[in-house]
């Protein structure tokens, strides 16, 4: 496919890539709504349901960097197609899993497919769009990640009200079929024209290091025993392997990742900002899913609809963030977005069991609007610092920090939530038989199930069961307040990083200005559209 054809079809290509992105995002957001239903049907523990989410995250994060690098070498379109096929087949297997262990395993297979897909979407965008339009394209890419946040829960709620829980995985299949055909017909193949020798040792180090690190983080969040060898061992081992990876890559004649990129303030600060915003968001999402259904007693569909304002906020802000960054500077826009995210999360400290829905929805919208302003300019800061031929490596770094940041958010904020919940619940579980107290003290879902079993086995205990339910909901809300404060602090830390280290202008604006227009505060002149580099 020649450069003129690619340039003419660039927005259609973006549409295809968005479909691929939605498939990956849709899966996790749908599953969040279905957790309670799947847990009851499979007889899964809270820990097993966490691993149904985390097995996907672990494999996704561990393989994503390598997938981006290999896409640069062997072809991004090829990896898109292979990843979509694996993702679709694993979705079918997940739909028909009949035990928690099977679901965990098939979710890990879905993570392999997703890891092959997501880095390629952003690297193809970088190659198809020239600097004058890249910010807008990345903004649209980011906004559809927000739309996926809304489509997932709403679709999941509709499916759960009419079908069995396996339908939340089968819904991926039509997207996969359409995506594979569209990729083959529309997306041009692109790769690094001078890839050099492959670096198998570096690839293996990145997989081992990231997998160990994410596993340790997840296990720490699951057990809350952060000082134990079972948690510290994988975390420190993962950090050591990642450090060894950096050491090896810095001295390699054919590195998988040019680690000197991290000397670029825009690259490093953009990556850190992305990681922190996803840390804060995933930490908040974890408690919100339970707040809607367990505390406020909404159905999965209602809970899904209540997430829509997040998507609306992202969809409104992200596509416009490129123009805002061009006018006010990347650092100002990202810092504003992160500050707003922190304010929205902090506002949850005032949310209670009886807070009017419209108040909560304003907070949810503000959270999405802040994310939309932070994500796209920070992502472009990372991608603009990477040569187009190495876009897969840049995309892999961008997406890896998103995943690691999100995993940290769920693990650390989830641990904080669980510890605070147990402390606040106190001896309210004493109304239960001794064998049921541990489960009720572990999570609000366990408390509600235990109260239901208590009433079923001894109707005269209805008053005690109701008291336990009230105590569990109050304990969860108090724990949510503490977790919201922690998430807000992380978001504000991201705002500080943006102000201190991100450039005043987008890198693409500096490229557009040319050698005679290097002052950082000059208004950028948009270059002419001269086709895409493929």
C-alpha positions as CSV (number, residue, x, y, z in Angstrom):
1,X,0.0,0.0,0.0
2,X,1.6,3.3,-1.1
3,X,2.0,6.3,1.2
4,X,-0.7,8.4,-0.6
5,X,-3.3,5.6,-0.2
6,X,-2.4,5.3,3.5
7,X,-2.7,9.0,4.0
8,X,-6.0,9.1,2.2
9,X,-7.4,6.3,4.4
10,X,-5.8,7.4,7.6
11,X,-9.1,8.1,9.4
12,X,-10.6,4.8,8.3
13,X,-7.5,3.0,9.5
14,X,-8.0,4.8,12.9
15,X,-11.5,3.5,13.0
16,X,-10.3,-0.1,12.6
17,X,-7.7,0.4,15.3
18,X,-10.4,1.8,17.6
19,X,-12.4,-1.4,17.1
20,X,-9.4,-3.5,18.1
21,X,-8.8,-1.2,21.2
22,X,-12.5,-1.5,22.2
23,X,-12.3,-5.3,22.1
24,X,-9.5,-5.3,24.7
25,X,-11.1,-2.6,26.9
26,X,-14.6,-4.0,26.6
27,X,-13.6,-7.3,28.2
28,X,-12.4,-5.9,31.5
29,X,-15.2,-3.4,32.0
30,X,-17.8,-6.0,31.2
31,X,-16.2,-8.4,33.7
32,X,-16.3,-5.9,36.5
33,X,-20.1,-5.8,36.3
34,X,-20.4,-9.6,36.1
35,X,-18.0,-10.4,39.1
36,X,-20.8,-10.9,41.6
37,X,-22.8,-13.1,39.3
38,X,-19.9,-15.3,38.3
39,X,-18.7,-15.6,41.9
40,X,-22.1,-17.0,43.0
41,X,-22.5,-19.3,40.0
42,X,-19.0,-20.9,40.1
43,X,-18.8,-20.9,43.9
44,X,-15.6,-18.8,43.7
45,X,-13.9,-17.1,46.6
46,X,-13.1,-13.4,46.6
47,X,-9.5,-14.3,46.0
48,X,-10.3,-16.5,43.0
49,X,-12.4,-13.7,41.5
50,X,-9.5,-11.3,41.9
51,X,-7.3,-13.7,40.0
52,X,-9.9,-14.0,37.3
53,X,-9.1,-10.3,36.7
54,X,-5.5,-10.4,37.6
55,X,-4.4,-13.4,35.5
56,X,-5.4,-11.3,32.5
57,X,-3.5,-8.3,33.9
58,X,-0.4,-10.3,34.8
59,X,0.0,-11.8,31.3
60,X,-1.0,-8.6,29.6
61,X,1.6,-6.5,31.4
62,X,4.3,-9.2,31.2
63,X,4.1,-9.7,27.4
64,X,3.1,-6.2,26.2
65,X,6.6,-4.7,25.9
66,X,7.9,-7.7,24.0
67,X,4.8,-7.7,21.8
68,X,5.4,-4.1,20.8
69,X,9.1,-4.7,20.0
70,X,8.3,-7.8,18.0
71,X,5.6,-6.0,16.1
72,X,8.2,-3.4,15.1
73,X,10.4,-6.2,13.8
74,X,8.0,-8.7,12.1
75,X,5.0,-6.5,11.3
76,X,2.4,-4.6,13.3
77,X,-0.6,-5.7,11.2
78,X,0.5,-9.4,11.5
79,X,0.6,-9.1,15.3
80,X,-2.8,-7.4,15.3
81,X,-4.4,-10.2,13.4
82,X,-2.8,-13.0,15.5
83,X,-3.6,-11.2,18.7
84,X,-7.3,-10.7,17.8
85,X,-7.6,-14.4,16.8
86,X,-6.1,-15.6,20.1
87,X,-8.3,-13.2,22.0
88,X,-11.4,-14.4,20.3
89,X,-10.7,-18.1,20.8
90,X,-9.9,-17.5,24.5
91,X,-13.1,-15.5,24.9
92,X,-15.1,-18.5,23.8
93,X,-13.2,-20.7,26.2
94,X,-13.8,-18.3,29.1
95,X,-17.5,-18.3,28.3
96,X,-17.8,-22.0,28.9
97,X,-15.4,-22.3,31.9
98,X,-17.1,-24.4,34.6
99,X,-14.7,-23.8,37.5
100,X,-12.8,-20.8,38.9
101,X,-9.4,-22.4,37.9
102,X,-10.5,-22.8,34.3
103,X,-11.7,-19.2,34.1
104,X,-8.4,-18.0,35.5
105,X,-6.5,-20.0,32.9
106,X,-8.6,-18.8,29.9
107,X,-8.4,-15.3,31.1
108,X,-4.6,-15.6,31.0
109,X,-4.9,-16.7,27.4
110,X,-7.1,-13.6,26.7
111,X,-4.2,-11.6,28.2
112,X,-1.8,-13.0,25.6
113,X,-4.1,-11.9,22.8
114,X,-4.6,-8.5,24.3
115,X,-0.9,-8.0,24.8
116,X,-0.3,-8.6,21.0
117,X,-3.1,-6.2,20.0
118,X,-2.9,-3.1,22.2
119,X,0.7,-1.9,21.5
120,X,0.2,-2.2,17.8
121,X,-2.8,0.1,17.7
122,X,-0.8,3.1,19.0
123,X,2.3,2.3,17.0
124,X,0.3,2.1,13.8
125,X,-1.3,5.5,14.6
126,X,2.1,7.0,15.1
127,X,3.2,5.7,11.6
128,X,0.0,6.6,9.7
129,X,-0.4,10.2,11.1
130,X,2.1,13.0,10.6
131,X,2.9,15.2,13.6
132,X,0.3,17.9,12.7
133,X,-2.5,15.4,13.2
134,X,-1.1,12.8,15.6
135,X,-2.3,14.6,18.7
136,X,-5.9,14.6,17.4
137,X,-5.6,11.0,16.4
138,X,-4.2,10.0,19.8
139,X,-7.0,12.0,21.5
140,X,-9.6,10.1,19.5
141,X,-7.8,6.8,20.5
142,X,-7.9,7.8,24.1
143,X,-11.6,9.0,24.0
144,X,-12.7,5.6,22.7
145,X,-11.0,4.0,25.6
146,X,-13.5,6.1,27.6
147,X,-16.4,5.0,25.5
148,X,-15.3,1.4,26.1
149,X,-15.6,2.1,29.8
150,X,-19.3,2.9,29.3
151,X,-20.1,0.3,26.7
152,X,-18.7,-2.5,28.8
153,X,-20.8,-2.1,32.0
154,X,-24.0,-1.3,30.1
155,X,-23.6,-4.1,27.7
156,X,-22.6,-6.4,30.5
157,X,-25.7,-5.4,32.5
158,X,-28.0,-6.0,29.5
159,X,-26.5,-9.4,28.8
160,X,-26.7,-10.5,32.4
161,X,-30.4,-9.6,32.6
162,X,-31.2,-11.7,29.6
163,X,-28.5,-14.4,29.3
164,X,-26.0,-16.4,31.4
165,X,-22.7,-14.8,32.5
166,X,-20.8,-16.5,29.7
167,X,-22.4,-14.1,27.3
168,X,-20.1,-11.3,28.6
169,X,-17.2,-13.1,26.9
170,X,-19.0,-14.3,23.8
171,X,-19.9,-10.7,23.0
172,X,-16.2,-10.2,22.1
173,X,-16.4,-12.7,19.2
174,X,-18.4,-10.4,16.7
175,X,-15.9,-7.6,17.4
176,X,-13.0,-10.0,16.7
177,X,-14.4,-11.2,13.4
178,X,-15.1,-7.7,12.2
179,X,-11.8,-6.5,13.4
180,X,-9.7,-9.2,11.7
181,X,-11.4,-8.7,8.4
182,X,-11.0,-4.9,8.6
183,X,-7.4,-5.2,9.6
184,X,-6.6,-7.4,6.6
185,X,-8.4,-5.0,4.2
186,X,-7.6,-1.6,5.5
187,X,-4.5,-1.5,7.8
188,X,-1.2,-1.2,6.0
189,X,1.7,-3.4,7.1
190,X,4.5,-1.5,8.8
191,X,7.7,-2.5,10.5
192,X,11.1,-1.1,11.3
193,X,13.0,-1.1,8.0
194,X,16.3,-1.7,9.8
195,X,15.5,-3.8,12.8
196,X,19.0,-5.3,13.3
197,X,19.5,-8.5,15.2
198,X,16.8,-9.7,17.6
199,X,17.7,-9.4,21.3
200,X,16.2,-12.6,22.8
201,X,17.9,-12.2,26.2
202,X,16.4,-8.7,26.6
203,X,13.0,-9.9,25.5
204,X,13.1,-12.7,28.1
205,X,14.4,-10.4,30.8
206,X,11.5,-8.0,30.2
207,X,8.9,-10.7,30.3
208,X,10.3,-12.3,33.5
209,X,10.9,-9.0,35.2
210,X,7.5,-7.4,34.5
211,X,5.7,-10.7,35.3
212,X,7.4,-11.1,38.6
213,X,6.8,-7.5,39.5
214,X,3.1,-7.5,38.7
215,X,2.6,-10.9,40.4
216,X,4.2,-9.6,43.6
217,X,2.0,-6.5,43.5
218,X,-1.1,-8.5,42.9
219,X,-0.3,-11.1,45.6
220,X,0.4,-8.3,48.0
221,X,-2.9,-6.7,47.3
222,X,-4.6,-10.1,47.7
223,X,-3.0,-11.1,51.0
224,X,-2.2,-7.6,52.4
225,X,1.0,-9.2,53.7
226,X,3.4,-6.7,52.1
227,X,6.3,-7.6,54.4
228,X,6.2,-11.3,53.7
229,X,8.7,-13.1,51.6
230,X,6.0,-14.4,49.3
231,X,5.2,-10.8,48.4
232,X,8.6,-9.0,48.7
233,X,10.4,-11.8,46.9
234,X,8.6,-11.5,43.6
235,X,8.5,-7.6,43.8
236,X,12.3,-7.3,44.6
237,X,13.1,-10.0,42.1
238,X,11.0,-8.3,39.4
239,X,12.7,-4.9,40.1
240,X,16.1,-6.6,40.0
241,X,15.4,-8.2,36.6
242,X,14.0,-5.0,35.2
243,X,17.1,-3.2,36.4
244,X,19.3,-5.9,34.8
245,X,17.2,-5.5,31.6
246,X,18.0,-1.7,31.6
247,X,21.7,-2.5,32.2
248,X,21.9,-5.0,29.4
249,X,20.0,-2.8,26.9
250,X,22.2,0.2,27.6
251,X,25.2,-1.8,26.6
252,X,23.7,-3.8,23.8
253,X,24.5,-3.1,20.1
254,X,21.0,-4.2,19.2
255,X,18.8,-3.3,22.1
256,X,15.0,-4.0,22.3
257,X,14.5,-0.7,24.0
258,X,16.7,2.4,23.6
259,X,16.9,3.2,27.3
260,X,18.5,6.6,26.6
261,X,14.9,7.6,25.8
262,X,14.3,7.9,29.5
263,X,16.7,10.8,29.6
264,X,14.1,12.7,27.6
265,X,12.0,14.5,30.2
266,X,8.9,14.4,28.1
267,X,9.1,10.6,27.6
268,X,9.8,9.8,31.2
269,X,7.3,12.3,32.7
270,X,4.6,11.3,30.2
271,X,5.1,7.6,31.1
272,X,5.0,8.4,34.9
273,X,1.9,10.6,34.5
274,X,0.1,7.8,32.6
275,X,1.0,5.3,35.2
276,X,-0.2,7.5,38.1
277,X,-3.5,8.4,36.5
278,X,-4.3,4.7,35.9
279,X,-3.2,3.9,39.4
280,X,-5.7,6.4,40.8
281,X,-8.5,5.4,38.3
282,X,-8.2,1.6,38.8
283,X,-8.0,2.0,42.6
284,X,-11.2,4.0,42.5
285,X,-12.9,1.7,40.0
286,X,-12.3,-1.3,42.3
287,X,-14.4,0.2,45.1
288,X,-17.0,1.8,42.9
289,X,-18.1,-1.6,41.4
290,X,-18.9,-2.9,44.9
291,X,-20.4,0.4,46.1
292,X,-23.0,0.5,43.4
293,X,-24.1,-3.1,43.7
294,X,-23.4,-4.1,47.3
295,X,-24.0,-0.8,49.1
296,X,-26.6,0.8,46.9
297,X,-28.3,-2.4,45.7
298,X,-28.3,-1.6,42.0
299,X,-28.6,-4.2,39.4
300,X,-25.6,-4.9,37.0
301,X,-27.4,-2.9,34.3
302,X,-28.1,0.0,36.5
303,X,-24.5,0.0,37.8
304,X,-23.3,0.0,34.2
305,X,-25.4,3.0,33.3
306,X,-24.1,4.9,36.3
307,X,-20.6,4.7,34.8
308,X,-21.6,6.4,31.6
309,X,-20.6,9.9,32.8
310,X,-17.0,8.8,33.1
311,X,-17.0,7.8,29.4
312,X,-18.8,11.1,28.4
313,X,-16.2,13.1,30.3
314,X,-13.3,11.3,28.6
315,X,-15.0,11.4,25.2
316,X,-15.5,15.2,25.5
317,X,-12.0,16.0,26.8
318,X,-9.6,13.6,25.0
319,X,-10.2,14.7,21.4
320,X,-9.9,18.3,22.3
321,X,-6.9,17.9,24.5
322,X,-4.5,18.2,21.5
323,X,-5.7,21.7,20.7
324,X,-5.6,22.6,24.4
325,X,-2.0,21.3,24.7
326,X,-1.1,23.3,21.6
327,X,-2.6,26.5,23.1
328,X,-1.7,26.2,26.8
329,X,1.1,23.6,26.8
330,X,1.3,19.9,27.6
331,X,2.3,20.4,31.2
332,X,-0.6,22.7,32.0
333,X,-3.2,20.5,30.3
334,X,-1.9,17.3,31.9
335,X,-1.5,18.9,35.3
336,X,-5.1,20.3,35.1
337,X,-6.4,16.9,34.2
338,X,-4.6,15.2,37.1
339,X,-5.7,17.8,39.6
340,X,-9.3,17.4,38.5
341,X,-9.0,13.6,38.9
342,X,-7.7,14.1,42.4
343,X,-10.5,16.5,43.3
344,X,-13.1,14.1,41.9
345,X,-11.6,11.2,43.9
346,X,-11.4,13.3,47.0
347,X,-15.0,14.2,46.7
348,X,-15.9,10.5,47.3
349,X,-15.0,11.1,50.9
350,X,-18.3,13.0,51.2
351,X,-20.4,10.2,49.5
352,X,-22.5,8.1,51.8
353,X,-25.2,5.4,51.5
354,X,-27.9,8.0,50.9
355,X,-26.1,10.6,48.8
356,X,-28.3,11.7,45.8
357,X,-27.4,10.0,42.6
358,X,-27.1,13.3,40.7
359,X,-24.3,14.4,43.1
360,X,-22.3,11.2,42.5
361,X,-22.8,11.4,38.7
362,X,-21.3,14.9,38.7
363,X,-18.3,13.5,40.5
364,X,-18.1,10.6,38.0
365,X,-18.2,13.0,35.1
366,X,-15.5,15.2,36.6
367,X,-13.3,12.1,37.0
368,X,-13.7,11.2,33.3
369,X,-13.1,14.8,32.1
370,X,-9.9,15.0,34.1
371,X,-8.7,11.7,32.7
372,X,-9.5,12.8,29.2
373,X,-7.3,15.9,29.6
374,X,-4.4,13.9,31.2
375,X,-4.2,10.7,29.1
376,X,-4.0,11.9,25.5
377,X,-1.3,14.7,25.9
378,X,0.8,12.5,28.2
379,X,0.5,9.6,25.7
380,X,1.6,11.9,22.8
381,X,4.5,13.1,24.9
382,X,5.7,9.5,25.1
383,X,5.1,8.7,21.4
384,X,6.5,11.9,20.0
385,X,9.9,11.2,21.7
386,X,10.2,7.8,19.9
387,X,11.3,7.5,16.2
388,X,8.4,6.2,14.0
389,X,10.4,3.0,13.2
390,X,10.5,2.2,16.9
391,X,6.9,3.2,17.6
392,X,6.1,-0.3,18.8
393,X,8.6,0.0,21.6
394,X,7.3,3.4,22.6
395,X,3.7,2.1,22.5
396,X,4.8,-0.9,24.6
397,X,6.3,1.4,27.3
398,X,3.2,3.6,27.3
399,X,0.8,0.6,27.6
400,X,3.0,-1.3,30.1
401,X,3.1,1.6,32.6
402,X,-0.7,1.8,32.2
403,X,-1.1,-1.8,33.1
404,X,1.5,-1.8,35.9
405,X,0.0,1.5,37.3
406,X,-3.5,-0.1,37.2
407,X,-2.3,-3.3,38.8
408,X,-0.7,-1.2,41.6
409,X,-3.8,0.8,42.0
410,X,-6.0,-2.3,42.4
411,X,-3.5,-4.1,44.7
412,X,-2.5,-1.2,47.0
413,X,-5.9,0.6,47.1
414,X,-7.7,-2.8,47.3
415,X,-5.4,-3.7,50.3
416,X,-6.2,-0.4,51.9
417,X,-9.9,-0.9,51.3
418,X,-9.9,-4.5,52.7
419,X,-7.8,-3.6,55.8
420,X,-10.0,-0.6,56.6
421,X,-13.2,-2.7,56.0
422,X,-12.1,-5.4,58.4
423,X,-11.1,-2.9,61.0
424,X,-14.4,-1.0,60.7
425,X,-16.6,-4.1,60.7
426,X,-15.1,-5.2,64.1
427,X,-17.2,-7.8,66.0
428,X,-20.3,-7.3,63.9
429,X,-19.6,-10.8,62.4
430,X,-20.1,-12.4,65.8
431,X,-23.7,-13.0,65.0
432,X,-22.6,-15.6,62.4
433,X,-21.4,-19.2,63.1
434,X,-17.6,-19.3,63.6
435,X,-17.0,-21.0,60.3
436,X,-18.7,-18.1,58.4
437,X,-17.0,-15.2,60.1
438,X,-13.7,-15.2,58.0
439,X,-15.6,-14.9,54.7
440,X,-17.9,-12.1,56.0
441,X,-14.9,-10.2,57.4
442,X,-13.0,-10.5,54.1
443,X,-15.3,-8.5,51.9
444,X,-18.8,-6.8,51.8
445,X,-19.8,-9.5,49.3
446,X,-19.0,-12.2,51.7
447,X,-20.9,-10.4,54.5
448,X,-24.0,-10.1,52.4
449,X,-23.9,-13.7,51.3
450,X,-23.3,-14.9,54.9
451,X,-26.3,-12.8,56.1
452,X,-28.5,-14.4,53.4
453,X,-27.5,-17.9,54.5
454,X,-28.1,-17.0,58.1
455,X,-31.7,-16.0,57.3
456,X,-32.3,-19.1,55.2
457,X,-31.0,-21.5,57.9
458,X,-32.6,-19.6,60.8
459,X,-35.5,-17.2,59.9
460,X,-35.6,-16.1,63.5
461,X,-32.1,-14.5,63.0
462,X,-33.4,-12.0,60.5
463,X,-32.8,-9.1,62.8
464,X,-29.2,-10.2,63.4
465,X,-28.7,-10.6,59.7
466,X,-30.0,-7.1,59.0
467,X,-27.7,-5.7,61.6
468,X,-24.8,-7.4,59.9
469,X,-25.8,-6.0,56.5
470,X,-26.0,-2.5,57.9
471,X,-22.7,-2.8,59.7
472,X,-21.0,-4.2,56.6
473,X,-22.3,-1.4,54.4
474,X,-21.2,1.3,56.9
475,X,-17.8,-0.3,57.2
476,X,-17.4,-0.4,53.4
477,X,-18.4,3.2,53.0
478,X,-15.9,4.3,55.7
479,X,-13.2,2.2,54.0
480,X,-14.1,3.7,50.6
481,X,-13.5,7.2,52.0
482,X,-10.0,6.3,53.1
483,X,-9.2,4.7,49.8
484,X,-10.6,7.7,47.9
485,X,-8.2,9.9,49.8
486,X,-5.3,7.7,48.9
487,X,-6.2,7.7,45.2
488,X,-6.6,11.4,45.2
489,X,-3.1,11.9,46.7
490,X,-1.6,9.7,43.9
491,X,-3.4,11.8,41.2
492,X,-2.1,15.1,42.7
493,X,1.4,13.6,42.7
494,X,0.9,13.1,39.0
495,X,0.0,16.7,38.6
496,X,3.2,17.7,40.4
497,X,5.2,15.5,38.0
498,X,3.5,17.1,35.0
499,X,4.3,20.6,36.2
500,X,7.9,19.8,37.0
501,X,9.0,17.7,34.0
502,X,6.6,17.8,31.1
503,X,7.4,20.2,28.3
504,X,5.5,23.4,27.9
505,X,4.6,22.5,24.4
506,X,3.9,19.3,22.6
507,X,6.9,17.7,21.0
508,X,5.1,17.6,17.7
509,X,4.5,21.3,17.9
510,X,8.3,21.8,18.3
511,X,8.8,19.6,15.2
512,X,6.3,21.6,13.3
513,X,8.0,24.9,14.2
514,X,11.3,23.9,12.5
515,X,14.9,24.8,13.4
516,X,14.2,28.6,13.4
517,X,11.3,28.3,15.8
518,X,12.7,26.5,18.8
519,X,11.5,28.7,21.6
520,X,9.2,26.7,23.8
521,X,6.5,29.3,24.1
522,X,6.1,30.1,20.4
523,X,2.8,29.2,18.8
524,X,3.2,26.2,16.6
525,X,2.7,26.3,12.9
526,X,1.1,23.2,11.5
527,X,3.1,21.5,8.7
528,X,1.6,20.5,5.5
529,X,0.2,17.0,5.1
530,X,2.7,15.1,3.2
531,X,1.7,11.6,3.6
532,X,2.5,8.9,6.2
533,X,5.6,7.0,6.9
534,X,4.9,3.3,6.7
